[in-house]
Amino acid sequence: MSMIAFLALSANLGVAVLLYAFRSGGANMRSVWLCSRNDAIGNLLVLLAAWGVLQQVWPDLVVAGLMGTLGLTAALSVVR
């Protein structure tokens, strides 16, 4: 899980960096940038959860809550 999350983080960070200049564009460009940014954040959270699960069980629940919040805030931003 950690290896795939790291590879996905690398790819999503690269895309987010490329799209950063267009983050204030139209709704479609803003949506694509927000999705790429949220995917990169999600990958980082998965890496942290993978490490945290070795210690306790609750990191999965925290990561799920944070990723849900990221998705909802991005959706509200695009709708506005």
Distance bins in CASP14 RR format, pairs under 12 A and 6 or more apart:
PFRMAT RR
TARGET T0000
AUTHOR 0000-0000-0000
RMODE 2
METHOD distances of the structure
MODEL  1
1 7 0 0 0 0 0 1 0 0 0 0 0
1 8 0 0 0 0 0 1 0 0 0 0 0
1 43 0 0 0 0 0 1 0 0 0 0 0
1 46 1 0 0 1 0 0 0 0 0 0 0
1 47 0 0 0 0 1 0 0 0 0 0 0
1 48 0 0 0 0 0 1 0 0 0 0 0
1 49 0 0 0 0 1 0 0 0 0 0 0
1 50 1 0 1 0 0 0 0 0 0 0 0
1 51 0 0 0 0 0 1 0 0 0 0 0
1 52 0 0 0 0 0 1 0 0 0 0 0
1 53 0 0 0 0 1 0 0 0 0 0 0
1 54 0 0 0 0 0 1 0 0 0 0 0
1 60 0 0 0 0 0 1 0 0 0 0 0
1 63 0 0 0 0 0 1 0 0 0 0 0
2 8 0 0 0 0 0 1 0 0 0 0 0
2 9 0 0 0 0 0 1 0 0 0 0 0
2 43 0 0 0 0 0 1 0 0 0 0 0
2 44 0 0 0 0 0 1 0 0 0 0 0
2 46 0 0 0 0 1 0 0 0 0 0 0
2 47 1 0 0 1 0 0 0 0 0 0 0
2 48 0 0 0 0 0 1 0 0 0 0 0
2 49 0 0 0 0 1 0 0 0 0 0 0
2 50 1 0 1 0 0 0 0 0 0 0 0
2 51 1 0 0 1 0 0 0 0 0 0 0
2 52 0 0 0 0 0 1 0 0 0 0 0
2 53 0 0 0 0 0 1 0 0 0 0 0
2 54 0 0 0 0 0 1 0 0 0 0 0
3 9 0 0 0 0 0 1 0 0 0 0 0
3 10 0 0 0 0 0 1 0 0 0 0 0
3 43 0 0 0 0 0 1 0 0 0 0 0
3 46 0 0 0 0 0 1 0 0 0 0 0
3 47 0 0 0 0 1 0 0 0 0 0 0
3 50 0 0 0 0 1 0 0 0 0 0 0
4 10 0 0 0 0 0 1 0 0 0 0 0
4 11 0 0 0 0 0 1 0 0 0 0 0
4 43 0 0 0 0 1 0 0 0 0 0 0
4 46 0 0 0 0 1 0 0 0 0 0 0
4 47 0 0 0 0 0 1 0 0 0 0 0
4 50 0 0 0 0 1 0 0 0 0 0 0
5 11 0 0 0 0 0 1 0 0 0 0 0
5 12 0 0 0 0 0 1 0 0 0 0 0
5 39 0 0 0 0 0 1 0 0 0 0 0
5 40 0 0 0 0 0 1 0 0 0 0 0
5 41 0 0 0 0 0 1 0 0 0 0 0
5 42 0 0 0 0 1 0 0 0 0 0 0
5 43 1 0 1 0 0 0 0 0 0 0 0
5 44 0 0 0 0 1 0 0 0 0 0 0
5 45 0 0 0 0 1 0 0 0 0 0 0
5 46 1 0 1 0 0 0 0 0 0 0 0
5 47 1 0 1 0 0 0 0 0 0 0 0
5 48 0 0 0 0 1 0 0 0 0 0 0
5 49 0 0 0 0 1 0 0 0 0 0 0
5 50 1 0 0 1 0 0 0 0 0 0 0
5 51 0 0 0 0 0 1 0 0 0 0 0
5 63 0 0 0 0 0 1 0 0 0 0 0
6 12 0 0 0 0 0 1 0 0 0 0 0
6 13 0 0 0 0 0 1 0 0 0 0 0
6 40 0 0 0 0 0 1 0 0 0 0 0
6 43 1 0 0 1 0 0 0 0 0 0 0
6 44 0 0 0 0 1 0 0 0 0 0 0
6 46 0 0 0 0 1 0 0 0 0 0 0
6 47 1 0 0 1 0 0 0 0 0 0 0
6 48 0 0 0 0 0 1 0 0 0 0 0
6 50 0 0 0 0 1 0 0 0 0 0 0
6 51 0 0 0 0 0 1 0 0 0 0 0
7 13 0 0 0 0 0 1 0 0 0 0 0
7 14 0 0 0 0 0 1 0 0 0 0 0
7 43 0 0 0 0 1 0 0 0 0 0 0
7 46 0 0 0 0 0 1 0 0 0 0 0
7 47 0 0 0 0 0 1 0 0 0 0 0
8 14 0 0 0 0 0 1 0 0 0 0 0
8 15 0 0 0 0 0 1 0 0 0 0 0
8 16 0 0 0 0 0 1 0 0 0 0 0
8 36 0 0 0 0 0 1 0 0 0 0 0
8 39 1 0 0 1 0 0 0 0 0 0 0
8 40 0 0 0 0 1 0 0 0 0 0 0
8 41 0 0 0 0 0 1 0 0 0 0 0
8 42 0 0 0 0 1 0 0 0 0 0 0
8 43 1 0 1 0 0 0 0 0 0 0 0
8 44 0 0 0 0 1 0 0 0 0 0 0
8 45 0 0 0 0 0 1 0 0 0 0 0
8 46 0 0 0 0 1 0 0 0 0 0 0
8 47 0 0 0 0 1 0 0 0 0 0 0
9 15 0 0 0 0 0 1 0 0 0 0 0
9 16 0 0 0 0 0 1 0 0 0 0 0
9 36 0 0 0 0 0 1 0 0 0 0 0
9 37 0 0 0 0 0 1 0 0 0 0 0
9 39 0 0 0 0 1 0 0 0 0 0 0
9 40 1 0 0 1 0 0 0 0 0 0 0
9 41 0 0 0 0 1 0 0 0 0 0 0
9 42 0 0 0 0 1 0 0 0 0 0 0
9 43 1 1 0 0 0 0 0 0 0 0 0
9 44 1 0 1 0 0 0 0 0 0 0 0
9 45 0 0 0 0 1 0 0 0 0 0 0
9 46 0 0 0 0 1 0 0 0 0 0 0
9 47 1 0 0 1 0 0 0 0 0 0 0
9 48 0 0 0 0 0 1 0 0 0 0 0
9 50 0 0 0 0 0 1 0 0 0 0 0
10 16 0 0 0 0 0 1 0 0 0 0 0
10 17 0 0 0 0 0 1 0 0 0 0 0
10 39 0 0 0 0 0 1 0 0 0 0 0
10 40 0 0 0 0 1 0 0 0 0 0 0
10 43 0 0 0 0 1 0 0 0 0 0 0
10 44 0 0 0 0 0 1 0 0 0 0 0
10 47 0 0 0 0 0 1 0 0 0 0 0
11 17 0 0 0 0 0 1 0 0 0 0 0
11 18 0 0 0 0 0 1 0 0 0 0 0
11 36 0 0 0 0 1 0 0 0 0 0 0
11 39 0 0 0 0 1 0 0 0 0 0 0
11 40 0 0 0 0 1 0 0 0 0 0 0
11 43 0 0 0 0 1 0 0 0 0 0 0
12 18 0 0 0 0 0 1 0 0 0 0 0
12 19 0 0 0 0 0 1 0 0 0 0 0
12 32 0 0 0 0 0 1 0 0 0 0 0
12 33 0 0 0 0 0 1 0 0 0 0 0
12 34 0 0 0 0 0 1 0 0 0 0 0
12 35 0 0 0 0 1 0 0 0 0 0 0
12 36 1 0 1 0 0 0 0 0 0 0 0
12 37 0 0 0 0 1 0 0 0 0 0 0
12 38 0 0 0 0 1 0 0 0 0 0 0
12 39 1 0 1 0 0 0 0 0 0 0 0
12 40 1 1 0 0 0 0 0 0 0 0 0
12 41 0 0 0 0 1 0 0 0 0 0 0
12 42 0 0 0 0 1 0 0 0 0 0 0
12 43 1 0 1 0 0 0 0 0 0 0 0
12 44 0 0 0 0 1 0 0 0 0 0 0
12 45 0 0 0 0 0 1 0 0 0 0 0
12 46 0 0 0 0 0 1 0 0 0 0 0
13 19 0 0 0 0 0 1 0 0 0 0 0
13 20 0 0 0 0 0 1 0 0 0 0 0
13 36 0 0 0 0 1 0 0 0 0 0 0
13 37 0 0 0 0 1 0 0 0 0 0 0
13 39 0 0 0 0 1 0 0 0 0 0 0
13 40 1 0 1 0 0 0 0 0 0 0 0
13 41 0 0 0 0 1 0 0 0 0 0 0
13 42 0 0 0 0 0 1 0 0 0 0 0
13 43 0 0 0 0 1 0 0 0 0 0 0
13 44 0 0 0 0 1 0 0 0 0 0 0
14 20 0 0 0 0 1 0 0 0 0 0 0
14 33 0 0 0 0 0 1 0 0 0 0 0
14 36 0 0 0 0 1 0 0 0 0 0 0
14 37 0 0 0 0 0 1 0 0 0 0 0
14 39 0 0 0 0 0 1 0 0 0 0 0
14 40 0 0 0 0 1 0 0 0 0 0 0
14 43 0 0 0 0 0 1 0 0 0 0 0
15 22 0 0 0 0 0 1 0 0 0 0 0
15 32 0 0 0 0 1 0 0 0 0 0 0
15 33 0 0 0 0 1 0 0 0 0 0 0
15 34 0 0 0 0 0 1 0 0 0 0 0
15 35 0 0 0 0 1 0 0 0 0 0 0
15 36 1 0 1 0 0 0 0 0 0 0 0
15 37 0 0 0 0 1 0 0 0 0 0 0
15 38 0 0 0 0 0 1 0 0 0 0 0
15 39 0 0 0 0 1 0 0 0 0 0 0
15 40 0 0 0 0 1 0 0 0 0 0 0
15 43 0 0 0 0 0 1 0 0 0 0 0
16 22 0 0 0 0 0 1 0 0 0 0 0
16 23 0 0 0 0 1 0 0 0 0 0 0
16 32 0 0 0 0 1 0 0 0 0 0 0
16 33 1 0 0 1 0 0 0 0 0 0 0
16 34 0 0 0 0 1 0 0 0 0 0 0
16 35 0 0 0 0 1 0 0 0 0 0 0
16 36 1 0 1 0 0 0 0 0 0 0 0
16 37 1 0 1 0 0 0 0 0 0 0 0
16 38 0 0 0 0 1 0 0 0 0 0 0
16 39 1 0 0 1 0 0 0 0 0 0 0
16 40 1 0 1 0 0 0 0 0 0 0 0
16 41 0 0 0 0 1 0 0 0 0 0 0
16 42 0 0 0 0 0 1 0 0 0 0 0
16 43 0 0 0 0 0 1 0 0 0 0 0
16 44 0 0 0 0 0 1 0 0 0 0 0
17 23 0 0 0 0 0 1 0 0 0 0 0
17 33 0 0 0 0 0 1 0 0 0 0 0
17 36 0 0 0 0 1 0 0 0 0 0 0
17 37 0 0 0 0 1 0 0 0 0 0 0
17 40 0 0 0 0 1 0 0 0 0 0 0
18 29 0 0 0 0 0 1 0 0 0 0 0
18 32 0 0 0 0 0 1 0 0 0 0 0
18 33 0 0 0 0 1 0 0 0 0 0 0
18 36 0 0 0 0 1 0 0 0 0 0 0
18 37 0 0 0 0 0 1 0 0 0 0 0
18 40 0 0 0 0 0 1 0 0 0 0 0
19 25 0 0 0 0 0 1 0 0 0 0 0
19 28 0 0 0 0 0 1 0 0 0 0 0
19 29 1 0 0 1 0 0 0 0 0 0 0
19 30 0 0 0 0 1 0 0 0 0 0 0
19 31 0 0 0 0 0 1 0 0 0 0 0
19 32 1 0 0 1 0 0 0 0 0 0 0
19 33 1 0 1 0 0 0 0 0 0 0 0
19 34 0 0 0 0 1 0 0 0 0 0 0
19 35 0 0 0 0 1 0 0 0 0 0 0
19 36 1 0 1 0 0 0 0 0 0 0 0
19 37 0 0 0 0 1 0 0 0 0 0 0
19 38 0 0 0 0 0 1 0 0 0 0 0
19 39 0 0 0 0 0 1 0 0 0 0 0
19 40 0 0 0 0 0 1 0 0 0 0 0
20 29 0 0 0 0 0 1 0 0 0 0 0
20 30 0 0 0 0 0 1 0 0 0 0 0
20 32 0 0 0 0 0 1 0 0 0 0 0
20 33 1 0 0 1 0 0 0 0 0 0 0
20 34 0 0 0 0 0 1 0 0 0 0 0
20 36 0 0 0 0 1 0 0 0 0 0 0
20 37 0 0 0 0 1 0 0 0 0 0 0
20 40 0 0 0 0 0 1 0 0 0 0 0
21 29 0 0 0 0 1 0 0 0 0 0 0
21 30 0 0 0 0 0 1 0 0 0 0 0
21 33 0 0 0 0 1 0 0 0 0 0 0
22 28 0 0 0 0 1 0 0 0 0 0 0
22 29 1 0 1 0 0 0 0 0 0 0 0
22 30 1 0 0 1 0 0 0 0 0 0 0
22 31 0 0 0 0 0 1 0 0 0 0 0
22 32 1 0 0 1 0 0 0 0 0 0 0
22 33 1 0 0 1 0 0 0 0 0 0 0
22 34 0 0 0 0 0 1 0 0 0 0 0
22 36 0 0 0 0 0 1 0 0 0 0 0
22 37 0 0 0 0 0 1 0 0 0 0 0
23 29 1 0 0 1 0 0 0 0 0 0 0
23 30 1 0 0 1 0 0 0 0 0 0 0
23 31 0 0 0 0 0 1 0 0 0 0 0
23 32 0 0 0 0 1 0 0 0 0 0 0
23 33 1 0 1 0 0 0 0 0 0 0 0
23 34 1 0 0 1 0 0 0 0 0 0 0
23 35 0 0 0 0 0 1 0 0 0 0 0
23 36 0 0 0 0 1 0 0 0 0 0 0
23 37 0 0 0 0 1 0 0 0 0 0 0
23 74 0 0 0 0 0 1 0 0 0 0 0
23 77 0 0 0 0 0 1 0 0 0 0 0
23 78 0 0 0 0 0 1 0 0 0 0 0
24 30 1 0 0 1 0 0 0 0 0 0 0
24 33 0 0 0 0 1 0 0 0 0 0 0
24 34 0 0 0 0 0 1 0 0 0 0 0
24 77 0 0 0 0 0 1 0 0 0 0 0
25 31 0 0 0 0 1 0 0 0 0 0 0
25 32 0 0 0 0 1 0 0 0 0 0 0
25 33 0 0 0 0 1 0 0 0 0 0 0
25 34 0 0 0 0 0 1 0 0 0 0 0
25 78 0 0 0 0 0 1 0 0 0 0 0
26 32 0 0 0 0 1 0 0 0 0 0 0
26 33 0 0 0 0 1 0 0 0 0 0 0
26 34 0 0 0 0 0 1 0 0 0 0 0
26 77 0 0 0 0 0 1 0 0 0 0 0
26 78 0 0 0 0 1 0 0 0 0 0 0
27 33 0 0 0 0 0 1 0 0 0 0 0
27 34 0 0 0 0 0 1 0 0 0 0 0
27 74 0 0 0 0 0 1 0 0 0 0 0
27 75 0 0 0 0 0 1 0 0 0 0 0
27 77 0 0 0 0 1 0 0 0 0 0 0
27 78 1 0 1 0 0 0 0 0 0 0 0
27 79 0 0 0 0 1 0 0 0 0 0 0
27 80 0 0 0 0 1 0 0 0 0 0 0
28 34 0 0 0 0 0 1 0 0 0 0 0
28 35 0 0 0 0 0 1 0 0 0 0 0
28 78 0 0 0 0 1 0 0 0 0 0 0
29 35 0 0 0 0 0 1 0 0 0 0 0
29 36 0 0 0 0 0 1 0 0 0 0 0
29 78 0 0 0 0 0 1 0 0 0 0 0
30 36 0 0 0 0 0 1 0 0 0 0 0
30 37 0 0 0 0 0 1 0 0 0 0 0
30 74 0 0 0 0 1 0 0 0 0 0 0
30 75 0 0 0 0 0 1 0 0 0 0 0
30 76 0 0 0 0 0 1 0 0 0 0 0
30 77 1 0 0 1 0 0 0 0 0 0 0
30 78 1 0 1 0 0 0 0 0 0 0 0
30 79 0 0 0 0 0 1 0 0 0 0 0
30 80 0 0 0 0 0 1 0 0 0 0 0
31 37 0 0 0 0 0 1 0 0 0 0 0
31 38 0 0 0 0 0 1 0 0 0 0 0
31 71 0 0 0 0 0 1 0 0 0 0 0
31 74 1 0 0 1 0 0 0 0 0 0 0
31 75 0 0 0 0 1 0 0 0 0 0 0
31 76 0 0 0 0 0 1 0 0 0 0 0
31 77 0 0 0 0 1 0 0 0 0 0 0
31 78 1 0 1 0 0 0 0 0 0 0 0
31 79 0 0 0 0 1 0 0 0 0 0 0
31 80 0 0 0 0 0 1 0 0 0 0 0
32 38 0 0 0 0 0 1 0 0 0 0 0
32 39 0 0 0 0 0 1 0 0 0 0 0
32 74 0 0 0 0 0 1 0 0 0 0 0
32 78 0 0 0 0 1 0 0 0 0 0 0
33 39 0 0 0 0 0 1 0 0 0 0 0
33 40 0 0 0 0 0 1 0 0 0 0 0
33 74 0 0 0 0 1 0 0 0 0 0 0
33 77 0 0 0 0 0 1 0 0 0 0 0
33 78 0 0 0 0 0 1 0 0 0 0 0
34 40 0 0 0 0 0 1 0 0 0 0 0
34 41 0 0 0 0 0 1 0 0 0 0 0
34 70 0 0 0 0 1 0 0 0 0 0 0
34 71 0 0 0 0 1 0 0 0 0 0 0
34 72 0 0 0 0 0 1 0 0 0 0 0
34 73 0 0 0 0 1 0 0 0 0 0 0
34 74 1 0 1 0 0 0 0 0 0 0 0
34 75 0 0 0 0 1 0 0 0 0 0 0
34 76 0 0 0 0 0 1 0 0 0 0 0
34 77 1 0 0 1 0 0 0 0 0 0 0
34 78 1 0 0 1 0 0 0 0 0 0 0
34 79 0 0 0 0 0 1 0 0 0 0 0
34 80 0 0 0 0 0 1 0 0 0 0 0
35 41 0 0 0 0 0 1 0 0 0 0 0
35 42 0 0 0 0 0 1 0 0 0 0 0
35 70 0 0 0 0 1 0 0 0 0 0 0
35 71 0 0 0 0 1 0 0 0 0 0 0
35 74 1 0 0 1 0 0 0 0 0 0 0
35 75 0 0 0 0 0 1 0 0 0 0 0
35 77 0 0 0 0 0 1 0 0 0 0 0
35 78 0 0 0 0 1 0 0 0 0 0 0
36 42 0 0 0 0 0 1 0 0 0 0 0
36 43 0 0 0 0 0 1 0 0 0 0 0
36 70 0 0 0 0 0 1 0 0 0 0 0
36 74 0 0 0 0 0 1 0 0 0 0 0
37 43 0 0 0 0 0 1 0 0 0 0 0
37 44 0 0 0 0 0 1 0 0 0 0 0
37 70 0 0 0 0 1 0 0 0 0 0 0
37 71 0 0 0 0 0 1 0 0 0 0 0
37 73 0 0 0 0 0 1 0 0 0 0 0
37 74 0 0 0 0 1 0 0 0 0 0 0
37 77 0 0 0 0 0 1 0 0 0 0 0
38 44 0 0 0 0 0 1 0 0 0 0 0
38 45 0 0 0 0 0 1 0 0 0 0 0
38 66 0 0 0 0 0 1 0 0 0 0 0
38 67 1 0 0 1 0 0 0 0 0 0 0
38 68 0 0 0 0 1 0 0 0 0 0 0
38 69 0 0 0 0 1 0 0 0 0 0 0
38 70 1 0 1 0 0 0 0 0 0 0 0
38 71 1 0 1 0 0 0 0 0 0 0 0
38 72 0 0 0 0 0 1 0 0 0 0 0
38 73 0 0 0 0 1 0 0 0 0 0 0
38 74 1 0 1 0 0 0 0 0 0 0 0
38 75 0 0 0 0 0 1 0 0 0 0 0
38 77 0 0 0 0 0 1 0 0 0 0 0
38 78 0 0 0 0 0 1 0 0 0 0 0
39 45 0 0 0 0 0 1 0 0 0 0 0
39 46 0 0 0 0 0 1 0 0 0 0 0
39 67 0 0 0 0 1 0 0 0 0 0 0
39 70 0 0 0 0 1 0 0 0 0 0 0
39 71 0 0 0 0 0 1 0 0 0 0 0
39 74 0 0 0 0 0 1 0 0 0 0 0
40 46 0 0 0 0 0 1 0 0 0 0 0
40 47 0 0 0 0 0 1 0 0 0 0 0
40 67 0 0 0 0 0 1 0 0 0 0 0
40 70 0 0 0 0 0 1 0 0 0 0 0
41 47 0 0 0 0 0 1 0 0 0 0 0
41 48 0 0 0 0 0 1 0 0 0 0 0
41 63 0 0 0 0 0 1 0 0 0 0 0
41 66 0 0 0 0 1 0 0 0 0 0 0
41 67 1 0 0 1 0 0 0 0 0 0 0
41 68 0 0 0 0 0 1 0 0 0 0 0
41 69 0 0 0 0 0 1 0 0 0 0 0
41 70 1 0 1 0 0 0 0 0 0 0 0
41 71 0 0 0 0 1 0 0 0 0 0 0
41 73 0 0 0 0 0 1 0 0 0 0 0
41 74 0 0 0 0 0 1 0 0 0 0 0
42 48 0 0 0 0 1 0 0 0 0 0 0
42 49 0 0 0 0 1 0 0 0 0 0 0
42 50 0 0 0 0 0 1 0 0 0 0 0
42 63 1 0 0 1 0 0 0 0 0 0 0
42 64 0 0 0 0 0 1 0 0 0 0 0
42 65 0 0 0 0 0 1 0 0 0 0 0
42 66 1 0 0 1 0 0 0 0 0 0 0
42 67 1 0 1 0 0 0 0 0 0 0 0
42 68 0 0 0 0 1 0 0 0 0 0 0
42 69 0 0 0 0 0 1 0 0 0 0 0
42 70 1 0 0 1 0 0 0 0 0 0 0
42 71 0 0 0 0 1 0 0 0 0 0 0
42 74 0 0 0 0 0 1 0 0 0 0 0
43 49 0 0 0 0 0 1 0 0 0 0 0
43 50 0 0 0 0 0 1 0 0 0 0 0
43 63 0 0 0 0 0 1 0 0 0 0 0
43 67 0 0 0 0 0 1 0 0 0 0 0
43 70 0 0 0 0 0 1 0 0 0 0 0
44 50 0 0 0 0 0 1 0 0 0 0 0
44 51 0 0 0 0 0 1 0 0 0 0 0
44 63 0 0 0 0 1 0 0 0 0 0 0
44 66 0 0 0 0 0 1 0 0 0 0 0
44 67 0 0 0 0 0 1 0 0 0 0 0
44 70 0 0 0 0 0 1 0 0 0 0 0
45 51 0 0 0 0 0 1 0 0 0 0 0
45 52 0 0 0 0 0 1 0 0 0 0 0
45 59 0 0 0 0 1 0 0 0 0 0 0
45 60 0 0 0 0 0 1 0 0 0 0 0
45 61 0 0 0 0 0 1 0 0 0 0 0
45 62 0 0 0 0 1 0 0 0 0 0 0
45 63 1 0 1 0 0 0 0 0 0 0 0
45 64 0 0 0 0 1 0 0 0 0 0 0
45 65 0 0 0 0 1 0 0 0 0 0 0
45 66 1 0 1 0 0 0 0 0 0 0 0
45 67 1 0 0 1 0 0 0 0 0 0 0
45 68 0 0 0 0 0 1 0 0 0 0 0
45 69 0 0 0 0 0 1 0 0 0 0 0
45 70 0 0 0 0 1 0 0 0 0 0 0
46 52 0 0 0 0 0 1 0 0 0 0 0
46 53 0 0 0 0 0 1 0 0 0 0 0
46 59 0 0 0 0 1 0 0 0 0 0 0
46 60 0 0 0 0 1 0 0 0 0 0 0
46 62 0 0 0 0 0 1 0 0 0 0 0
46 63 1 0 0 1 0 0 0 0 0 0 0
46 64 0 0 0 0 0 1 0 0 0 0 0
46 66 0 0 0 0 0 1 0 0 0 0 0
46 67 0 0 0 0 1 0 0 0 0 0 0
47 53 0 0 0 0 0 1 0 0 0 0 0
47 59 0 0 0 0 0 1 0 0 0 0 0
47 63 0 0 0 0 1 0 0 0 0 0 0
48 54 0 0 0 0 0 1 0 0 0 0 0
48 55 0 0 0 0 0 1 0 0 0 0 0
48 59 1 0 0 1 0 0 0 0 0 0 0
48 60 0 0 0 0 0 1 0 0 0 0 0
48 62 0 0 0 0 1 0 0 0 0 0 0
48 63 1 0 0 1 0 0 0 0 0 0 0
48 66 0 0 0 0 1 0 0 0 0 0 0
48 67 0 0 0 0 0 1 0 0 0 0 0
49 55 0 0 0 0 0 1 0 0 0 0 0
49 56 0 0 0 0 0 1 0 0 0 0 0
49 57 0 0 0 0 0 1 0 0 0 0 0
49 58 0 0 0 0 1 0 0 0 0 0 0
49 59 1 0 1 0 0 0 0 0 0 0 0
49 60 1 0 1 0 0 0 0 0 0 0 0
49 61 0 0 0 0 1 0 0 0 0 0 0
49 62 1 0 0 1 0 0 0 0 0 0 0
49 63 1 0 1 0 0 0 0 0 0 0 0
49 64 0 0 0 0 1 0 0 0 0 0 0
49 65 0 0 0 0 0 1 0 0 0 0 0
49 66 0 0 0 0 1 0 0 0 0 0 0
49 67 0 0 0 0 1 0 0 0 0 0 0
50 59 0 0 0 0 1 0 0 0 0 0 0
50 60 0 0 0 0 1 0 0 0 0 0 0
50 63 0 0 0 0 1 0 0 0 0 0 0
51 59 1 0 0 1 0 0 0 0 0 0 0
51 60 0 0 0 0 0 1 0 0 0 0 0
51 63 0 0 0 0 0 1 0 0 0 0 0
52 58 0 0 0 0 1 0 0 0 0 0 0
52 59 1 0 1 0 0 0 0 0 0 0 0
52 60 0 0 0 0 1 0 0 0 0 0 0
52 61 0 0 0 0 0 1 0 0 0 0 0
52 62 0 0 0 0 1 0 0 0 0 0 0
52 63 0 0 0 0 1 0 0 0 0 0 0
53 59 1 0 1 0 0 0 0 0 0 0 0
53 60 1 0 0 1 0 0 0 0 0 0 0
53 61 0 0 0 0 0 1 0 0 0 0 0
53 62 0 0 0 0 0 1 0 0 0 0 0
53 63 0 0 0 0 1 0 0 0 0 0 0
54 60 0 0 0 0 0 1 0 0 0 0 0
56 62 0 0 0 0 0 1 0 0 0 0 0
57 63 0 0 0 0 0 1 0 0 0 0 0
58 64 0 0 0 0 0 1 0 0 0 0 0
58 65 0 0 0 0 0 1 0 0 0 0 0
59 65 0 0 0 0 0 1 0 0 0 0 0
59 66 0 0 0 0 0 1 0 0 0 0 0
60 66 0 0 0 0 0 1 0 0 0 0 0
60 67 0 0 0 0 0 1 0 0 0 0 0
61 67 0 0 0 0 0 1 0 0 0 0 0
61 68 0 0 0 0 0 1 0 0 0 0 0
62 68 0 0 0 0 0 1 0 0 0 0 0
62 69 0 0 0 0 0 1 0 0 0 0 0
63 69 0 0 0 0 0 1 0 0 0 0 0
63 70 0 0 0 0 0 1 0 0 0 0 0
64 70 0 0 0 0 0 1 0 0 0 0 0
64 71 0 0 0 0 0 1 0 0 0 0 0
65 71 0 0 0 0 0 1 0 0 0 0 0
65 72 0 0 0 0 1 0 0 0 0 0 0
65 73 0 0 0 0 0 1 0 0 0 0 0
66 72 0 0 0 0 0 1 0 0 0 0 0
66 73 0 0 0 0 0 1 0 0 0 0 0
67 73 0 0 0 0 0 1 0 0 0 0 0
67 74 0 0 0 0 0 1 0 0 0 0 0
68 74 0 0 0 0 1 0 0 0 0 0 0
68 75 0 0 0 0 1 0 0 0 0 0 0
69 75 0 0 0 0 0 1 0 0 0 0 0
69 76 0 0 0 0 0 1 0 0 0 0 0
70 76 0 0 0 0 0 1 0 0 0 0 0
70 77 0 0 0 0 0 1 0 0 0 0 0
71 77 0 0 0 0 1 0 0 0 0 0 0
71 78 0 0 0 0 0 1 0 0 0 0 0
71 79 0 0 0 0 0 1 0 0 0 0 0
72 78 0 0 0 0 0 1 0 0 0 0 0
72 79 0 0 0 0 0 1 0 0 0 0 0
73 79 0 0 0 0 0 1 0 0 0 0 0
73 80 0 0 0 0 0 1 0 0 0 0 0
74 80 0 0 0 0 0 1 0 0 0 0 0
END
